[in-house]
């Protein structure tokens, strides 16, 4: 391969006798994906310039020229009119080279008292601050949909499942609220993770600090960071804040996947509990009868990519020596892909919930054998002063009898109940009612209508909390 003549557009060209090979440039460039940081790179650069002016590293005139050029670049970036080139390797050099083109040699002073190592760290943190807010709002939007559908379904009773077997009757609203509170925990995790995004890395230099009396506290105020990093070597080499962010996304993705799985099951012909709107389903290329929940299946499928990315970022970092290594360039691909997956997953799930309906008659039919009231029968006996373990055994024996005789609980007469315990009285039949079963769950957080309304009040308060 013929090597190029020495190129002067590289920030490190002075050390080298020849230019980079084409394959090296293609292999090492990051502008194809890190250009999304351009807004934040310019923002941080303006703050850095103001700090250098304040500390007299550069003159007021030089700062004015540089900021004027950066402002023009910011305008182009915001209008999506800035032209990025692989010749300048990454977003930082693309912006710096264009700045020099705009303002001349003074533009080369922008990189005084900083390195691309601390520069990319501050860009990433500023970017993640904004993305965290967007994702928090999407989670809250999904929670609003869950609360709305809970209100809509508060009178519908469904089987509650454990091990995919019918366990006890619950309100359908109880099911949807269970996901509201799952996503509330996710939202809280995102809020807590923002603490890690509030420690300013700019000013750490390449890894040892810089040879100038900079004012990092002033920088922190300009860029709205509450703290500054304590150790320059740790600052440029750590990506804990990215791990935390992807972990938070992974929790959201896991909960989205579980919700999708539940709705897919409920939408199956065998269950037929819910109807997903045509706008959020697809058909089959060969079977005209099919109406498939592909959107939910893709939510379930895409979650695996995000969970894989959590493992990926750990793997990327686990063997790195201190401090900065070029491997860290790859963290952006993992991070950006995670963000690009999680946001539409949250939005589409909320949209599906906003257009879902229920087959209350089909749901009731699935509970017809009455075995789902077994716990209520056992508790009936407990209230007759029979120890729970004994009441459990008696009730199990009655269920076995019904299965053997091909009877439903509702078909039994008092004489049949008394075969298993003399404590059964006529009032046992008042227990055999799905609504009464639901309303009997009077413990805090249970499935009774009163409890569900209380949960809805709490959910509303949480949604209004800033």
C-alpha positions as a Python dict, from the first residue, in 0.01 Angstrom:
ca = {
    (1, 'X'): (0, 0, 0),
    (2, 'X'): (134, 343, -95),
    (3, 'X'): (143, 583, 199),
    (4, 'X'): (20, 937, 166),
    (5, 'X'): (237, 1240, 208),
    (6, 'X'): (225, 1401, 550),
    (7, 'X'): (-110, 1565, 618),
    (8, 'X'): (-123, 1886, 822),
    (9, 'X'): (-491, 1856, 915),
    (10, 'X'): (-417, 1598, 1183),
    (11, 'X'): (-382, 1742, 1534),
    (12, 'X'): (-82, 1518, 1591),
    (13, 'X'): (81, 1551, 1245),
    (14, 'X'): (402, 1711, 1375),
    (15, 'X'): (530, 1381, 1513),
    (16, 'X'): (482, 1187, 1187),
    (17, 'X'): (677, 1174, 862),
    (18, 'X'): (395, 1042, 641),
    (19, 'X'): (20, 1067, 632),
    (20, 'X'): (-215, 799, 754),
    (21, 'X'): (-314, 510, 533),
    (22, 'X'): (-666, 521, 392),
    (23, 'X'): (-760, 202, 574),
    (24, 'X'): (-640, 348, 905),
    (25, 'X'): (-847, 660, 853),
    (26, 'X'): (-1157, 456, 774),
    (27, 'X'): (-1093, 224, 1067),
    (28, 'X'): (-1030, 492, 1328),
    (29, 'X'): (-1279, 762, 1230),
    (30, 'X'): (-1570, 830, 1463),
    (31, 'X'): (-1734, 1124, 1289),
    (32, 'X'): (-1986, 889, 1126),
    (33, 'X'): (-2148, 844, 1469),
    (34, 'X'): (-2013, 1104, 1713),
    (35, 'X'): (-2136, 1396, 1503),
    (36, 'X'): (-2453, 1389, 1714),
    (37, 'X'): (-2240, 1545, 1990),
    (38, 'X'): (-2171, 1857, 1782),
    (39, 'X'): (-2415, 2084, 1967),
    (40, 'X'): (-2264, 1988, 2302),
    (41, 'X'): (-1908, 2017, 2175),
    (42, 'X'): (-1971, 2375, 2065),
    (43, 'X'): (-2152, 2454, 2389),
    (44, 'X'): (-1862, 2323, 2599),
    (45, 'X'): (-1611, 2502, 2375),
    (46, 'X'): (-1784, 2836, 2427),
    (47, 'X'): (-1771, 2783, 2804),
    (48, 'X'): (-1405, 2682, 2783),
    (49, 'X'): (-1327, 2999, 2585),
    (50, 'X'): (-1503, 3218, 2844),
    (51, 'X'): (-1303, 3047, 3118),
    (52, 'X'): (-974, 3108, 2932),
    (53, 'X'): (-1068, 3475, 2897),
    (54, 'X'): (-1153, 3498, 3267),
    (55, 'X'): (-819, 3344, 3368),
    (56, 'X'): (-627, 3549, 3108),
    (57, 'X'): (-503, 3244, 2920),
    (58, 'X'): (-626, 3425, 2609),
    (59, 'X'): (-714, 3790, 2557),
    (60, 'X'): (-1062, 3935, 2546),
    (61, 'X'): (-1023, 4004, 2175),
    (62, 'X'): (-918, 3645, 2105),
    (63, 'X'): (-1210, 3509, 2308),
    (64, 'X'): (-1454, 3731, 2120),
    (65, 'X'): (-1325, 3609, 1784),
    (66, 'X'): (-1340, 3245, 1888),
    (67, 'X'): (-1689, 3274, 2040),
    (68, 'X'): (-1815, 3459, 1734),
    (69, 'X'): (-1691, 3172, 1514),
    (70, 'X'): (-1832, 2905, 1747),
    (71, 'X'): (-2170, 3081, 1746),
    (72, 'X'): (-2178, 3064, 1366),
    (73, 'X'): (-2094, 2693, 1385),
    (74, 'X'): (-2367, 2640, 1645),
    (75, 'X'): (-2617, 2803, 1410),
    (76, 'X'): (-2516, 2564, 1130),
    (77, 'X'): (-2533, 2262, 1364),
    (78, 'X'): (-2881, 2353, 1488),
    (79, 'X'): (-3002, 2390, 1130),
    (80, 'X'): (-2837, 2059, 1028),
    (81, 'X'): (-2626, 2246, 776),
    (82, 'X'): (-2281, 2178, 917),
    (83, 'X'): (-2082, 1956, 683),
    (84, 'X'): (-1882, 1684, 858),
    (85, 'X'): (-1580, 1524, 694),
    (86, 'X'): (-1393, 1199, 764),
    (87, 'X'): (-1074, 1387, 686),
    (88, 'X'): (-1099, 1540, 1033),
    (89, 'X'): (-1154, 1213, 1217),
    (90, 'X'): (-1404, 1311, 1487),
    (91, 'X'): (-1659, 1575, 1583),
    (92, 'X'): (-1406, 1776, 1784),
    (93, 'X'): (-1158, 1818, 1498),
    (94, 'X'): (-1435, 1887, 1248),
    (95, 'X'): (-1553, 2181, 1457),
    (96, 'X'): (-1205, 2307, 1542),
    (97, 'X'): (-1086, 2294, 1181),
    (98, 'X'): (-1393, 2484, 1060),
    (99, 'X'): (-1344, 2738, 1337),
    (100, 'X'): (-989, 2805, 1211),
    (101, 'X'): (-1131, 2843, 863),
    (102, 'X'): (-1377, 3102, 994),
    (103, 'X'): (-1159, 3307, 1231),
    (104, 'X'): (-802, 3228, 1128),
    (105, 'X'): (-503, 3130, 1339),
    (106, 'X'): (-663, 3249, 1662),
    (107, 'X'): (-901, 2956, 1633),
    (108, 'X'): (-610, 2724, 1709),
    (109, 'X'): (-598, 2864, 2061),
    (110, 'X'): (-932, 2701, 2143),
    (111, 'X'): (-765, 2375, 2239),
    (112, 'X'): (-538, 2537, 2497),
    (113, 'X'): (-575, 2388, 2849),
    (114, 'X'): (-782, 2090, 2741),
    (115, 'X'): (-755, 1754, 2565),
    (116, 'X'): (-991, 1560, 2349),
    (117, 'X'): (-1002, 1316, 2642),
    (118, 'X'): (-1175, 1556, 2881),
    (119, 'X'): (-1352, 1726, 2592),
    (120, 'X'): (-1537, 1411, 2485),
    (121, 'X'): (-1625, 1332, 2845),
    (122, 'X'): (-1797, 1666, 2897),
    (123, 'X'): (-1974, 1638, 2560),
    (124, 'X'): (-2108, 1295, 2655),
    (125, 'X'): (-2228, 1413, 2994),
    (126, 'X'): (-2405, 1717, 2850),
    (127, 'X'): (-2564, 1495, 2587),
    (128, 'X'): (-2679, 1238, 2844),
    (129, 'X'): (-2825, 1507, 3066),
    (130, 'X'): (-3062, 1602, 2786),
    (131, 'X'): (-3131, 1243, 2680),
    (132, 'X'): (-3212, 1148, 3040),
    (133, 'X'): (-3479, 1418, 3052),
    (134, 'X'): (-3627, 1298, 2722),
    (135, 'X'): (-3641, 938, 2842),
    (136, 'X'): (-3787, 1038, 3180),
    (137, 'X'): (-4063, 1223, 2993),
    (138, 'X'): (-4127, 918, 2774),
    (139, 'X'): (-4153, 698, 3083),
    (140, 'X'): (-4400, 944, 3236),
    (141, 'X'): (-4597, 943, 2912),
    (142, 'X'): (-4617, 563, 2930),
    (143, 'X'): (-4723, 586, 3294),
    (144, 'X'): (-5003, 823, 3194),
    (145, 'X'): (-5124, 561, 2946),
    (146, 'X'): (-5107, 292, 3216),
    (147, 'X'): (-5303, 509, 3459),
    (148, 'X'): (-5563, 592, 3194),
    (149, 'X'): (-5613, 227, 3100),
    (150, 'X'): (-5637, 138, 3470),
    (151, 'X'): (-5926, 382, 3510),
    (152, 'X'): (-6088, 239, 3200),
    (153, 'X'): (-6064, -121, 3325),
    (154, 'X'): (-6136, -79, 3696),
    (155, 'X'): (-6458, -284, 3681),
    (156, 'X'): (-6313, -575, 3484),
    (157, 'X'): (-6205, -881, 3683),
    (158, 'X'): (-5940, -1111, 3536),
    (159, 'X'): (-5751, -1416, 3658),
    (160, 'X'): (-5426, -1323, 3827),
    (161, 'X'): (-5151, -1561, 3721),
    (162, 'X'): (-4849, -1722, 3881),
    (163, 'X'): (-4650, -1974, 3677),
    (164, 'X'): (-4896, -1889, 3395),
    (165, 'X'): (-5164, -2072, 3597),
    (166, 'X'): (-5473, -1899, 3732),
    (167, 'X'): (-5415, -1798, 4090),
    (168, 'X'): (-5667, -1548, 4226),
    (169, 'X'): (-5917, -1299, 4080),
    (170, 'X'): (-5784, -947, 4045),
    (171, 'X'): (-5901, -625, 3889),
    (172, 'X'): (-5753, -569, 3544),
    (173, 'X'): (-5658, -224, 3672),
    (174, 'X'): (-5439, -395, 3932),
    (175, 'X'): (-5243, -561, 3653),
    (176, 'X'): (-5178, -235, 3467),
    (177, 'X'): (-5093, -46, 3785),
    (178, 'X'): (-4833, -310, 3867),
    (179, 'X'): (-4647, -190, 3557),
    (180, 'X'): (-4700, 174, 3650),
    (181, 'X'): (-4500, 115, 3967),
    (182, 'X'): (-4234, -89, 3786),
    (183, 'X'): (-4173, 205, 3556),
    (184, 'X'): (-4179, 441, 3853),
    (185, 'X'): (-3878, 258, 3995),
    (186, 'X'): (-3710, 293, 3654),
    (187, 'X'): (-3785, 664, 3649),
    (188, 'X'): (-3636, 702, 3997),
    (189, 'X'): (-3322, 519, 3882),
    (190, 'X'): (-3282, 765, 3594),
    (191, 'X'): (-3319, 1056, 3833),
    (192, 'X'): (-3055, 912, 4065),
    (193, 'X'): (-2821, 840, 3775),
    (194, 'X'): (-2824, 1210, 3692),
    (195, 'X'): (-2603, 1263, 3997),
    (196, 'X'): (-2321, 1095, 3807),
    (197, 'X'): (-2380, 1336, 3519),
    (198, 'X'): (-2333, 1635, 3746),
    (199, 'X'): (-1956, 1604, 3795),
    (200, 'X'): (-1765, 1824, 3550),
    (201, 'X'): (-1478, 1643, 3369),
    (202, 'X'): (-1360, 1940, 3159),
    (203, 'X'): (-1024, 2066, 3277),
    (204, 'X'): (-872, 1726, 3349),
    (205, 'X'): (-665, 1743, 3032),
    (206, 'X'): (-529, 1428, 2873),
    (207, 'X'): (-487, 1255, 3212),
    (208, 'X'): (-252, 1459, 3432),
    (209, 'X'): (-427, 1796, 3448),
    (210, 'X'): (-312, 2107, 3259),
    (211, 'X'): (-29, 2359, 3296),
    (212, 'X'): (-259, 2657, 3338),
    (213, 'X'): (-438, 2815, 3633),
    (214, 'X'): (-783, 2732, 3503),
    (215, 'X'): (-1109, 2797, 3687),
    (216, 'X'): (-1303, 2470, 3680),
    (217, 'X'): (-1560, 2595, 3929),
    (218, 'X'): (-1646, 2876, 3689),
    (219, 'X'): (-1675, 2619, 3408),
    (220, 'X'): (-1907, 2411, 3625),
    (221, 'X'): (-2135, 2712, 3680),
    (222, 'X'): (-2142, 2795, 3310),
    (223, 'X'): (-2229, 2437, 3209),
    (224, 'X'): (-2458, 2373, 3509),
    (225, 'X'): (-2258, 2103, 3683),
    (226, 'X'): (-2293, 2089, 4061),
    (227, 'X'): (-1948, 1937, 4124),
    (228, 'X'): (-1607, 1906, 3958),
    (229, 'X'): (-1410, 1582, 3930),
    (230, 'X'): (-1136, 1526, 4188),
    (231, 'X'): (-879, 1314, 4002),
    (232, 'X'): (-780, 1387, 3643),
    (233, 'X'): (-665, 1032, 3568),
    (234, 'X'): (-995, 885, 3687),
    (235, 'X'): (-1188, 1158, 3506),
    (236, 'X'): (-1074, 1073, 3153),
    (237, 'X'): (-1075, 695, 3195),
    (238, 'X'): (-1405, 628, 3372),
    (239, 'X'): (-1734, 568, 3194),
    (240, 'X'): (-1939, 474, 3499),
    (241, 'X'): (-2204, 729, 3405),
    (242, 'X'): (-2255, 551, 3072),
    (243, 'X'): (-2284, 214, 3245),
    (244, 'X'): (-2543, 359, 3485),
    (245, 'X'): (-2737, 513, 3199),
    (246, 'X'): (-2743, 190, 2996),
    (247, 'X'): (-2835, -5, 3312),
    (248, 'X'): (-3133, 227, 3361),
    (249, 'X'): (-3232, 173, 2996),
    (250, 'X'): (-3192, -202, 3046),
    (251, 'X'): (-3434, -200, 3339),
    (252, 'X'): (-3687, -9, 3130),
    (253, 'X'): (-3635, -248, 2838),
    (254, 'X'): (-3682, -550, 3063),
    (255, 'X'): (-4010, -414, 3199),
    (256, 'X'): (-4128, -318, 2848),
    (257, 'X'): (-4050, -671, 2733),
    (258, 'X'): (-4248, -827, 3018),
    (259, 'X'): (-4545, -600, 2951),
    (260, 'X'): (-4525, -684, 2581),
    (261, 'X'): (-4515, -1056, 2664),
    (262, 'X'): (-4822, -1030, 2888),
    (263, 'X'): (-5017, -842, 2622),
    (264, 'X'): (-4909, -1088, 2352),
    (265, 'X'): (-5040, -1374, 2567),
    (266, 'X'): (-5364, -1188, 2647),
    (267, 'X'): (-5407, -1118, 2275),
    (268, 'X'): (-5364, -1483, 2173),
    (269, 'X'): (-5665, -1679, 2047),
    (270, 'X'): (-5641, -1907, 2348),
    (271, 'X'): (-5679, -1613, 2590),
    (272, 'X'): (-5855, -1349, 2379),
    (273, 'X'): (-5863, -1100, 2665),
    (274, 'X'): (-5753, -791, 2472),
    (275, 'X'): (-5794, -649, 2125),
    (276, 'X'): (-5504, -450, 1982),
    (277, 'X'): (-5604, -179, 1734),
    (278, 'X'): (-5547, -251, 1365),
    (279, 'X'): (-5307, 45, 1346),
    (280, 'X'): (-5065, -141, 1576),
    (281, 'X'): (-5088, -490, 1428),
    (282, 'X'): (-4975, -651, 1104),
    (283, 'X'): (-5097, -929, 877),
    (284, 'X'): (-4949, -1243, 728),
    (285, 'X'): (-4813, -1279, 376),
    (286, 'X'): (-4984, -1617, 342),
    (287, 'X'): (-5255, -1649, 611),
    (288, 'X'): (-5541, -1402, 551),
    (289, 'X'): (-5686, -1467, 896),
    (290, 'X'): (-5387, -1337, 1088),
    (291, 'X'): (-5374, -1016, 1289),
    (292, 'X'): (-5036, -1024, 1457),
    (293, 'X'): (-4903, -824, 1755),
    (294, 'X'): (-4572, -766, 1574),
    (295, 'X'): (-4514, -429, 1740),
    (296, 'X'): (-4514, -591, 2084),
    (297, 'X'): (-4298, -876, 1959),
    (298, 'X'): (-4044, -622, 1832),
    (299, 'X'): (-4048, -443, 2167),
    (300, 'X'): (-3973, -779, 2327),
    (301, 'X'): (-3705, -852, 2068),
    (302, 'X'): (-3538, -511, 2073),
    (303, 'X'): (-3506, -529, 2451),
    (304, 'X'): (-3249, -804, 2402),
    (305, 'X'): (-3025, -560, 2214),
    (306, 'X'): (-3029, -314, 2502),
    (307, 'X'): (-2962, -586, 2758),
    (308, 'X'): (-2676, -704, 2537),
    (309, 'X'): (-2539, -349, 2526),
    (310, 'X'): (-2516, -345, 2905),
    (311, 'X'): (-2297, -652, 2887),
    (312, 'X'): (-2110, -491, 2596),
    (313, 'X'): (-2017, -173, 2784),
    (314, 'X'): (-1895, -374, 3084),
    (315, 'X'): (-1688, -595, 2853),
    (316, 'X'): (-1542, -291, 2677),
    (317, 'X'): (-1422, -143, 3005),
    (318, 'X'): (-1332, -442, 3219),
    (319, 'X'): (-977, -497, 3086),
    (320, 'X'): (-865, -143, 3015),
    (321, 'X'): (-548, -14, 3179),
    (322, 'X'): (-554, 335, 3327),
    (323, 'X'): (-609, 595, 3196),
    (324, 'X'): (-747, 685, 2849),
    (325, 'X'): (-744, 422, 2575),
    (326, 'X'): (-885, 443, 2223),
    (327, 'X'): (-1118, 152, 2303),
    (328, 'X'): (-1337, 415, 2470),
    (329, 'X'): (-1431, 547, 2127),
    (330, 'X'): (-1657, 241, 2099),
    (331, 'X'): (-1862, 341, 2404),
    (332, 'X'): (-2054, 588, 2188),
    (333, 'X'): (-2177, 324, 1945),
    (334, 'X'): (-2311, 118, 2234),
    (335, 'X'): (-2466, 420, 2402),
    (336, 'X'): (-2621, 577, 2094),
    (337, 'X'): (-2771, 247, 1983),
    (338, 'X'): (-2926, 199, 2327),
    (339, 'X'): (-3084, 544, 2315),
    (340, 'X'): (-3207, 494, 1958),
    (341, 'X'): (-3379, 171, 2066),
    (342, 'X'): (-3531, 268, 2401),
    (343, 'X'): (-3706, 590, 2300),
    (344, 'X'): (-3929, 448, 2022),
    (345, 'X'): (-3996, 139, 2234),
    (346, 'X'): (-4141, 358, 2509),
    (347, 'X'): (-4343, 565, 2264),
    (348, 'X'): (-4492, 274, 2069),
    (349, 'X'): (-4587, 86, 2386),
    (350, 'X'): (-4777, 390, 2514),
    (351, 'X'): (-4954, 419, 2177),
    (352, 'X'): (-5056, 52, 2184),
    (353, 'X'): (-5203, 94, 2533),
    (354, 'X'): (-5393, 403, 2424),
    (355, 'X'): (-5574, 199, 2157),
    (356, 'X'): (-5642, -132, 2330),
    (357, 'X'): (-5982, -278, 2421),
    (358, 'X'): (-6098, -570, 2636),
    (359, 'X'): (-6321, -874, 2591),
    (360, 'X'): (-6476, -878, 2938),
    (361, 'X'): (-6708, -1167, 2851),
    (362, 'X'): (-6419, -1384, 2732),
    (363, 'X'): (-6223, -1304, 3046),
    (364, 'X'): (-6513, -1407, 3269),
    (365, 'X'): (-6555, -1729, 3074),
    (366, 'X'): (-6193, -1826, 3148),
    (367, 'X'): (-6267, -1824, 3522),
    (368, 'X'): (-6577, -2040, 3491),
    (369, 'X'): (-6458, -2350, 3680),
    (370, 'X'): (-6428, -2150, 4003),
    (371, 'X'): (-6100, -2306, 4117),
    (372, 'X'): (-5954, -1956, 4116),
    (373, 'X'): (-6158, -1900, 4436),
    (374, 'X'): (-5967, -2171, 4622),
    (375, 'X'): (-5784, -1925, 4849),
    (376, 'X'): (-6116, -1765, 4942),
    (377, 'X'): (-6251, -2106, 5048),
    (378, 'X'): (-5940, -2173, 5255),
    (379, 'X'): (-5966, -1830, 5419),
    (380, 'X'): (-6334, -1900, 5491),
    (381, 'X'): (-6226, -2203, 5694),
    (382, 'X'): (-5949, -2007, 5868),
    (383, 'X'): (-6211, -1764, 5990),
    (384, 'X'): (-6388, -2069, 6138),
    (385, 'X'): (-6074, -2117, 6351),
    (386, 'X'): (-5917, -2387, 6136),
    (387, 'X'): (-5536, -2357, 6097),
    (388, 'X'): (-5441, -2236, 5751),
    (389, 'X'): (-5236, -2545, 5657),
    (390, 'X'): (-5534, -2765, 5741),
    (391, 'X'): (-5770, -2533, 5554),
    (392, 'X'): (-5533, -2549, 5256),
    (393, 'X'): (-5543, -2930, 5259),
    (394, 'X'): (-5924, -2940, 5286),
    (395, 'X'): (-5966, -2697, 4997),
    (396, 'X'): (-5719, -2892, 4784),
    (397, 'X'): (-5917, -3210, 4851),
    (398, 'X'): (-6238, -3037, 4736),
    (399, 'X'): (-6067, -2924, 4414),
    (400, 'X'): (-5946, -3279, 4353),
    (401, 'X'): (-6300, -3406, 4405),
    (402, 'X'): (-6438, -3154, 4153),
    (403, 'X'): (-6180, -3254, 3894),
    (404, 'X'): (-6256, -3624, 3948),
    (405, 'X'): (-6632, -3569, 3924),
    (406, 'X'): (-6595, -3314, 3642),
    (407, 'X'): (-6776, -3054, 3848),
    (408, 'X'): (-6728, -2684, 3903),
    (409, 'X'): (-6706, -2536, 4252),
    (410, 'X'): (-7038, -2365, 4187),
    (411, 'X'): (-7204, -2706, 4125),
    (412, 'X'): (-7134, -2839, 4474),
    (413, 'X'): (-7408, -2849, 4737),
    (414, 'X'): (-7361, -2803, 5110),
    (415, 'X'): (-7358, -3178, 5171),
    (416, 'X'): (-7058, -3218, 4940),
    (417, 'X'): (-6873, -2938, 5115),
    (418, 'X'): (-6943, -3093, 5455),
    (419, 'X'): (-6781, -3418, 5345),
    (420, 'X'): (-6454, -3236, 5388),
    (421, 'X'): (-6531, -3020, 5693),
    (422, 'X'): (-6828, -2987, 5926),
    (423, 'X'): (-6743, -2617, 5956),
    (424, 'X'): (-6888, -2544, 5613),
    (425, 'X'): (-7223, -2365, 5650),
    (426, 'X'): (-7475, -2215, 5412),
    (427, 'X'): (-7271, -1894, 5403),
    (428, 'X'): (-7002, -2069, 5198),
    (429, 'X'): (-7203, -1994, 4886),
    (430, 'X'): (-7180, -1621, 4946),
    (431, 'X'): (-6803, -1660, 4926),
    (432, 'X'): (-6815, -1808, 4577),
    (433, 'X'): (-6825, -1476, 4396),
    (434, 'X'): (-6544, -1319, 4195),
    (435, 'X'): (-6633, -961, 4287),
    (436, 'X'): (-6656, -1047, 4658),
    (437, 'X'): (-6320, -1219, 4632),
    (438, 'X'): (-6163, -907, 4485),
    (439, 'X'): (-6324, -673, 4737),
    (440, 'X'): (-6220, -894, 5030),
    (441, 'X'): (-5853, -808, 4965),
    (442, 'X'): (-5850, -523, 5214),
    (443, 'X'): (-5475, -516, 5280),
    (444, 'X'): (-5282, -207, 5168),
    (445, 'X'): (-5173, -242, 4806),
    (446, 'X'): (-5422, -521, 4730),
    (447, 'X'): (-5667, -562, 4445),
    (448, 'X'): (-5988, -430, 4602),
    (449, 'X'): (-6153, -137, 4428),
    (450, 'X'): (-6081, 83, 4729),
    (451, 'X'): (-5714, -10, 4723),
    (452, 'X'): (-5688, 38, 4347),
    (453, 'X'): (-5839, 386, 4373),
    (454, 'X'): (-5583, 467, 4640),
    (455, 'X'): (-5304, 340, 4412),
    (456, 'X'): (-5441, 560, 4134),
    (457, 'X'): (-5427, 863, 4362),
    (458, 'X'): (-5065, 787, 4445),
    (459, 'X'): (-4989, 733, 4075),
    (460, 'X'): (-5141, 1071, 3992),
    (461, 'X'): (-4930, 1241, 4260),
    (462, 'X'): (-4616, 1073, 4125),
    (463, 'X'): (-4696, 1183, 3770),
    (464, 'X'): (-4735, 1544, 3881),
    (465, 'X'): (-4408, 1535, 4074),
    (466, 'X'): (-4133, 1727, 3897),
}
